[in-house]
Amino acid sequence: MSKTINKIAVLTSGGDAPGMNAAIRSVVRTCAYHKIECVGIYRGYQGMIEGDFKEMDARSVKGIINKGGTVLKSARSDEFRTPEGRKKAFNQLKKEQVDALVAIGGDGTFTGAMVFNSEYDFPVMGIPGTIDNDIYGTSHTLGYDTALNTVVEAIDKIRDTASSHNRLFFVEVMGRDVGHIALNTGVGAGAEEILIPEEDLGLDRLLESLRRSKQSGKSSSIVVVAEGDKIGKNVFELKDYVDENLAEYEVRVSVLGHMQRGGSPSCFDRVLASRMGVKAVESLLEGKSNFMVGLLNDTMALTPLENAIKGQSKINLELLRVSDIMTT
């Protein structure tokens, strides 16, 4: 028999992502709609351990749907990795009379929620918030679409200076384990080459491609590099290699870094966050637990947290082929 839920807590954990505030807003207002209480937990699991809670109602989340980052702040918690830390967190939730938890974040956030659920049979629901789009069970994570737009805009600006000075730019984007950002922005910005962890282009093939671009009359080139690409140790090593082997190119590096996480969320991310928040709360009220809310075939779907954590998001093979054709 499922537990009666009268109060739900919401937190954000791990790296921030545009759309997290929209998701917090959705969770809070869905609770208000169903006439149950909601509390926000500041600073993720560390705040849960310390009892850093704040009552939230429909009015307390006004004006945040358009803001990047997270009003609840985010922090990593080594203490929550220990049984003692999780015990403290559980006691704080019980003290606050919280009956269920919505955790917004990535695989580390979901791992914490899953372990907490297994130890205390405490109802949890995950909402995927990470710009890398590296979570199994959803076609889009919160922040991914906004990050794509941010990166494309930056590359468009870099191309202006590349064209003006006949330069080759290596543009490094986020993507430690997956190349979703690099592949999509590379196609969208018309990059001459795209380097991603899933495809080992190899140094020789990269040089050959750049030579062909030069011979075809291109005076400048953009190469988008996922930070997890395996060709070189880092993007600066790639620059040095091209400098040594293609003297006709003047090579520059631009690392976009954390600017990819910032900014006002796109309309897509705001709508997705709103849908995910409603689904998370209503799933908990239906007695479901230990799931992640995701977008599959434009429908809200639930994936067991364990599968979301252990599964691997797949690179779009059709887009990979489109990339090969477009860089001809």
N, C-alpha and C positions, 0 to 999 in steps of 0.2 A: 504494500500500500504506500503510495507516494505521500511525502510530507506536505502539510499545508504551508504555503509560503505567504507570509505577510510583509516581509521586508527583504529587499534585494540590495546587495552592495555591488558597486562597479569600480574597477580600477584599470589603470593603464600601466604597462610594464615593458621594459626593454627599450629599444630605439623608438623615438617618436615618429609619427607619420601623419601627413595631412589626412584629415577625415576622422581622426580619433575624437576630436571635440564633437563632431556631428554624431558620432556613435554614442558618446556619453549623453548628449542631448536626447537622442532617441530612446536610450534605456530609461532615462529619468522620466520622460514624458509618457512612455508606454506604461511605466509603473503608475504614474498619475492617472492615466486613462482607466487602468484596471483597479484603481483605488487601493493600491498597496504602497507602502513606504519605500523610499530609496535613500541610500547613503553613498556618498562618494568617498573613496579611500585615497588619500594623498600618498604619493611616492611609492606606488605599487605594493609589492609584498612586504617591503620594509615598513611602510606605513601601516600595513595590516598588523604586523607584529607590535608596533608601538601604539596602536589604537588611534591613529591619525584620521579620524572619520569626520564627515560633515553631512548633516541632513540636507537633502536636495529635493526641490520640488520643481514644477513646470516653469516657474518664474526664475529660478536660480540658474537656468541654463539658457536664458534668452541672450541673443547676440553672439553666440559662440559657433554657430554652424559654419560661418565663413572664416574662422580663425585656424591657422596651422598650429602645430604642436599639440599640447594637451594641458588643459586647465587643472587637471588633477596631478600634474607633474609625473615624472617617471624616474625610477631608480632601480638599480640592480641590488639584490639582497643576498649576500653570502649566508647570512643567518637563516634565511628561509630554506636553504639547502639542507639544513640539519633538522633532525626530529624535534629537538628542543625548540628551535625557532618556529616550526610549524605548530607545535603545541601552544606556544604563546599566541600565535595568530588565531588559532581556533578559539582560545579562551577569550580573546578580544571580540571575536564575532559573536560568541555566545553572550558576552556581557552587553553587547549592543543589540542583542536579539535579532541578529541577521540570520535569515533562513537559507539564502542562496547567493551565489557570486557570479558576476559576469566579468571575465578577464579579457581585456583587449591588448593584443600584442602578437608576438611571433612564437616560434617553437619553444623557446626557453620559458615563456609565459605559460604556454600550454602544458609543458612538462611539469611545472610547479603546480598548476591546477589539477592535473591528473593524479599526481602523487598525493596531494592534499585530499582529493576525493577518495582515493583508495584507503587512506589512513583513518578518515573521520566520516566517511559516507556522507560528505557534505556536497549538496547539489552545486555543480559548476557548469558554466557554458562559456565557450570561447568565441571571440570575434577576431578575425585575422587582421592585424594592423602592421604592415611592413612594406616598405617601398620595393623590396627585392622581388616580391611576388613568388616567393619560394616555399609556399605552404601547399601541401597536397589537399585536395578536396574543395578547391575554389578556383575559378578561372581568373579572378581578380582579388587581390588583397587591398585593404584600405591604404591609400597613399600611392599606389602603383601608377594609376592614371595621371595623377598630379605630377609625380616625378618624371614621367615620360614627357609631359608638356614642358616642364622646367628644363629638362635636358635638351630637348629639340630647340627651344628658344635660345639656349646658351650656344649650341653648336651653330645655329644660324648666324649668330653674332661673330663667332670665331671664324666662320667661313668668310665673312666680309674682310677680316684682316688677312686671312690666308691668301685670298685672291689678290689683295692689294700688294702683297709682298712676295708673291710666288713661293709660298711656303707649304711644307707638309706639317700638319698638326696631328699628334697623337692626343686624343681626348679620352681620359680615363673616367669611366662612370662606375657607380656601385654595382655590385654583383659578385660577391665572393665565391659562391658555389654555383650560381645559375646566371645565364646571359640574357634574361628576358629584357632588361632595360637596354643593354647594348644592342641587341638584335632589333628591337622595335624602333629605337631612336636612330639607329644607323640607317635603317630603311627609310624612316620618316624624314631624316635630314639629308638623305642622298649621299651617305658616306661612301668613299671609294673602297674601303675594307672594314670588316667588322670582326673583332677577335673576341671569342667567348670560350668559357671553360669546356663546353660540351663538344667543341670542334677544334682539334689541334691543327691550325693552319700550317704551322711550321715556318721557320725563318726563311728558308729558301723560296717557298711559295709566296710568302709575303713580299720578298724582294722582287720576284718575278712579276707579281701583280703591280707593284709600284712602278717597275720599269715599263710595263705595258701602258699604264696610265700616262706616263711621261711621253712615251712614243706616240700615243694617240692624240697628243696636243694639249693635255691637261697641264696647266701651269701651277696648279695648287691641288692639294689633296687633303682629305680628312679621313683619319682612321680612328674608329671608335673602339675602345678597349675596355672590356669588363675587368674589374680589378682582380678577378680570380682566373684570368686567362693564363694558360700554361706555357705559352711560347717562351717568355722570359721571366726572370725573377720579379721584375716590375717594369712599369712603362718607361722608366728612364733607361733601363738596360736596352729596351727596344730602340729607343732614340739613338743611343750610342752605336748600336749595331748598324742601323741605317746610315748614320753619319760616316761610319768606316767603310761601308760597301756601296753607297750611292752618293757620291760627292756632288751630284747635280742638284740634290735636294737640300734646302735649308730647313732643318727640322726643329720644331718646337713642341713642348708638352703642356697640356692644360689638364689639371686634375680638378674635377668639379667638386668632389668632396661633399661636405655636409649641406651645401646649398641645395642639393637634390631633395633633402628631407623637408625643407622649409617652404613657406608660401601658403597662400590661401588655397584650400582644396578645390579641385575642379567640380563642375556640376555632377559629373559621373560619380566621384567619390562621395559627395554629399548625399546623393540619392542612395548609393550603395550602403553607406553608413546608416542611413535612416531605416532602410529595409532590414539590415542585419540586426540593429538594435531591437526592433519590434519582434523579429523572429527569435532572438535570444531570450527575451523576457517571456514571451508567450510559450516557448518550448519548456522553460522552467516551470511555468504555471501548469503546464500539461503533465508534469511529472517526469520530464526527460532530464537527463543529466550526463555529464562527461562527454559532451559533443562540442564540435566547432560548427558555427554557422558559415556557410559558403555560398557562392554563386555558381550554379551549374546549369548551363543551357538557359540562362536568364531567369532561373527559378531559385528561390532560397532552399537550400538543402542542408541536412545535418550529416556530418562525418565524425565518427568516433575520434576523440582526441588522440588516441594512440596511433590511428591511421594517419591523421593529419601530421603528426610529429615524424613518424617513421617513413611515410610515403614520400615519393619524390615528384615534384612538379616537372612536367616534360616540356622541353623546348618545342616550339611550333615548327615542325619539319617543312610544312608548306611555305612558311615565311622564310625559312632558311634557304629554300630553293629560289624564292622571289629575290632574296638578297643576292644570290649568286648571279641571277639574270640581270639585276639592276646594276651590278658593279662591272658588267662586261664592258 
